[in-house]
């Protein structure tokens, strides 16, 4: 019984290793992974462009403090 469980686990480990190897070295998987990464980076760039540009003077706490102005921060 123990031998059959051991053989079953060995087969599962071999299958998992084969799948990992395919995903790492197969050209189709590499191309898909690279395309997903490129799309992710494009989305990040678009999000950065859509965010309002913050002024470089003063800290965020100074800019958001009630009743404060940028002239007071200098």
C-alpha positions in Angstrom: 0.0 0.0 0.0 2.8 2.4 0.9 4.6 1.6 -2.4 1.5 2.5 -4.4 1.2 5.8 -2.6 4.8 6.5 -3.2 4.5 5.7 -6.9 1.4 7.9 -7.1 3.3 10.8 -5.5 6.3 10.3 -7.8 4.0 10.4 -10.9 2.4 13.6 -9.6 5.8 15.2 -9.0 7.0 14.3 -12.5 3.8 15.7 -14.1 4.1 18.9 -12.1 7.8 19.2 -13.1 7.0 18.6 -16.8 4.3 21.3 -16.7 6.6 23.8 -15.0 9.3 23.0 -17.6 6.8 23.5 -20.5 5.7 26.8 -19.1 9.2 28.0 -18.7 10.8 26.9 -21.9 8.1 26.4 -24.5 8.0 29.3 -27.0 4.2 29.6 -26.9 4.1 30.0 -23.2 7.0 32.4 -23.2 5.2 34.6 -25.8 2.0 34.5 -23.8 3.8 35.5 -20.7 5.7 38.3 -22.4 2.5 39.6 -23.9 0.7 39.6 -20.5 3.7 41.5 -19.0 3.7 44.0 -21.8 0.0 44.6 -21.4 0.4 45.0 -17.7 3.2 47.6 -18.2 1.1 49.5 -20.7 -1.8 49.6 -18.3 0.5 51.0 -15.6 1.7 53.7 -17.9 -1.9 54.6 -18.8 -2.8 54.8 -15.1 0.2 57.0 -14.4 -0.8 59.4 -17.2 -4.4 59.6 -16.0 -3.4 60.5 -12.4 -3.2 64.2 -11.7 0.3 65.6 -11.5 1.1 66.5 -7.9 3.1 69.7 -7.3 6.7 69.0 -6.2 6.7 71.7 -3.4 5.5 70.9 0.1 4.5 67.5 1.5 1.3 65.8 1.0 0.2 66.7 4.6 0.9 70.4 3.9 -1.1 70.3 0.7 -4.1 68.6 2.3 -4.1 70.4 5.6 -7.3 72.4 6.1 -6.7 76.1 5.7 -3.2 75.8 4.4 -2.0 77.3 1.2 1.1 76.7 -0.8 2.4 80.2 0.1 2.3 79.1 3.8 4.3 76.0 3.0 7.3 78.0 1.7 
